[in-house]
């Protein structure tokens, strides 16, 4: 075999190994739509802190403060019909699931660039409850110095098939 053929085989082997490594590691590269927010907790720390404060108030039995703080600067408002409905449903659900003991972050899922769904598990005496908070970043608030995110929907369910 000539020296030139040996060099060609070395090049083919080298590029074959590179291609193999690329194909092996390709499934581990996270694919995300262009411009989408990352889903790590640092990206939504401000929202996460707000939700944690909500649960802290809720677990201490201070439901009024829990909702007032969470809905501050939200188009929902603390006295709107959907919020009143959620509070009533929460009181009824508490009878079924038992006392609230702990909570943990479950998922932060961006929907495009300006919507994020944040899910938490509220651990109760008898059953867990899944809470979903939907935040929207209004275009008119994106350049302001305050938070551009506003809570536009919240819901909870003890059905774990969510």
C-alpha positions as CSV (number, residue, x, y, z in Angstrom):
1,X,0.0,0.0,0.0
2,X,1.4,3.4,-1.0
3,X,2.0,6.2,1.5
4,X,-0.7,8.2,-0.3
5,X,-3.3,5.5,0.3
6,X,-2.3,5.2,3.9
7,X,-2.8,9.0,4.3
8,X,-6.3,8.8,2.7
9,X,-7.3,6.0,5.1
10,X,-6.0,8.0,8.1
11,X,-8.1,11.0,6.9
12,X,-11.2,8.8,6.4
13,X,-10.7,7.2,9.8
14,X,-10.3,10.6,11.5
15,X,-13.4,12.1,9.9
16,X,-15.3,8.9,10.5
17,X,-14.5,9.1,14.2
18,X,-15.6,12.8,14.3
19,X,-18.8,12.0,12.5
20,X,-19.5,9.1,14.9
21,X,-18.9,11.4,18.0
22,X,-21.2,14.0,16.5
23,X,-24.0,11.5,15.9
24,X,-23.6,10.0,19.4
25,X,-23.9,13.4,21.1
26,X,-26.5,14.9,18.9
27,X,-29.5,13.6,20.9
28,X,-28.1,15.3,24.0
29,X,-28.2,18.7,22.4
30,X,-31.3,20.5,23.6
31,X,-33.4,21.7,20.7
32,X,-35.4,24.9,21.4
33,X,-37.2,27.3,19.1
34,X,-35.1,30.3,18.1
35,X,-35.6,33.1,20.7
36,X,-37.3,30.9,23.2
37,X,-36.5,31.5,26.9
38,X,-34.4,28.8,28.6
39,X,-36.2,26.7,31.1
40,X,-33.8,26.9,34.0
41,X,-34.9,28.5,37.2
42,X,-32.5,31.4,37.0
43,X,-34.4,32.7,34.0
44,X,-37.6,33.1,35.9
45,X,-36.2,33.7,39.4
46,X,-38.4,36.8,40.0
47,X,-41.5,34.8,39.0
48,X,-40.4,31.9,41.1
49,X,-39.9,34.1,44.1
50,X,-43.4,35.5,43.7
51,X,-44.9,32.0,43.5
52,X,-42.9,30.8,46.5
53,X,-44.1,33.8,48.6
54,X,-47.7,32.8,47.5
55,X,-47.2,29.3,48.8
56,X,-45.6,30.4,52.0
57,X,-48.6,32.6,52.8
58,X,-51.0,29.9,51.7
59,X,-49.4,27.3,53.9
60,X,-49.4,29.6,56.9
61,X,-53.2,30.0,56.5
62,X,-53.0,33.6,55.2
63,X,-55.0,33.1,52.0
64,X,-55.9,36.8,51.6
65,X,-52.3,38.0,51.6
66,X,-51.3,35.0,49.4
67,X,-53.6,36.1,46.6
68,X,-53.1,39.9,47.1
69,X,-49.3,39.6,46.8
70,X,-49.4,37.2,43.8
71,X,-52.0,39.3,41.9
72,X,-50.3,42.7,42.5
73,X,-50.0,44.4,39.1
74,X,-51.9,41.5,37.5
75,X,-54.8,42.1,35.1
76,X,-56.6,39.4,37.1
77,X,-56.9,41.6,40.2
78,X,-57.4,40.1,43.6
79,X,-61.2,40.6,43.6
80,X,-62.0,39.4,40.0
81,X,-64.5,36.6,39.4
82,X,-61.8,34.1,38.3
83,X,-59.8,34.7,41.5
84,X,-62.9,34.4,43.7
85,X,-63.8,31.1,41.9
86,X,-60.2,29.8,42.5
87,X,-60.3,30.8,46.2
88,X,-63.7,29.0,46.6
89,X,-62.5,25.9,44.8
90,X,-59.3,26.0,46.9
91,X,-61.3,25.9,50.2
92,X,-63.4,23.0,48.9
93,X,-60.3,21.1,47.6
94,X,-58.5,21.6,51.0
95,X,-61.2,19.5,52.7
96,X,-60.4,16.7,50.2
97,X,-56.6,16.9,50.0
98,X,-55.9,17.8,53.6
99,X,-53.5,20.3,55.1
100,X,-50.8,21.9,53.0
101,X,-47.3,20.7,54.0
102,X,-44.8,21.7,51.3
103,X,-44.3,22.7,47.7
104,X,-41.8,22.2,45.0
105,X,-41.1,23.6,41.6
106,X,-42.0,21.2,38.9
107,X,-41.6,22.9,35.5
108,X,-41.0,26.2,33.7
109,X,-42.1,25.9,30.1
110,X,-41.8,28.8,27.7
111,X,-44.4,29.2,25.0
112,X,-42.8,31.4,22.5
113,X,-40.8,34.4,23.8
114,X,-43.5,36.1,25.8
115,X,-45.5,33.4,27.7
116,X,-44.2,31.1,30.4
117,X,-46.1,28.3,32.2
118,X,-44.7,27.6,35.6
119,X,-45.9,24.5,37.5
120,X,-45.6,23.6,41.1
121,X,-46.6,20.6,43.2
122,X,-48.3,21.5,46.5
123,X,-47.8,18.5,48.8
124,X,-50.9,18.0,50.9
125,X,-51.7,15.5,53.6
126,X,-53.6,13.1,51.3
127,X,-53.0,14.1,47.7
128,X,-50.6,16.4,45.8
129,X,-52.1,19.3,43.9
130,X,-50.6,20.6,40.6
131,X,-50.6,24.4,40.3
132,X,-50.1,26.1,36.9
133,X,-49.3,29.8,36.7
134,X,-49.3,31.5,33.3
135,X,-47.2,34.7,32.9
136,X,-47.3,37.0,29.9
137,X,-44.8,39.6,28.9
138,X,-46.8,42.5,27.4
139,X,-45.0,44.2,24.6
140,X,-45.7,47.7,26.1
141,X,-43.9,46.7,29.3
142,X,-40.8,45.0,27.8
143,X,-38.8,48.2,27.8
144,X,-39.8,49.4,31.2
145,X,-37.6,49.3,34.3
146,X,-40.1,47.2,36.3
147,X,-41.0,43.6,35.7
148,X,-42.5,43.0,32.3
149,X,-44.2,39.8,33.4
150,X,-47.8,39.7,34.5
151,X,-49.8,36.8,35.8
152,X,-52.7,36.2,33.4
153,X,-54.0,32.8,34.5
154,X,-53.7,30.5,37.4
155,X,-55.2,27.1,38.1
156,X,-54.8,24.0,40.1
157,X,-55.9,20.4,39.9
158,X,-55.4,17.2,41.9
159,X,-55.6,15.2,38.7
160,X,-52.0,14.2,38.1
161,X,-52.5,13.6,34.3
162,X,-51.8,17.2,33.6
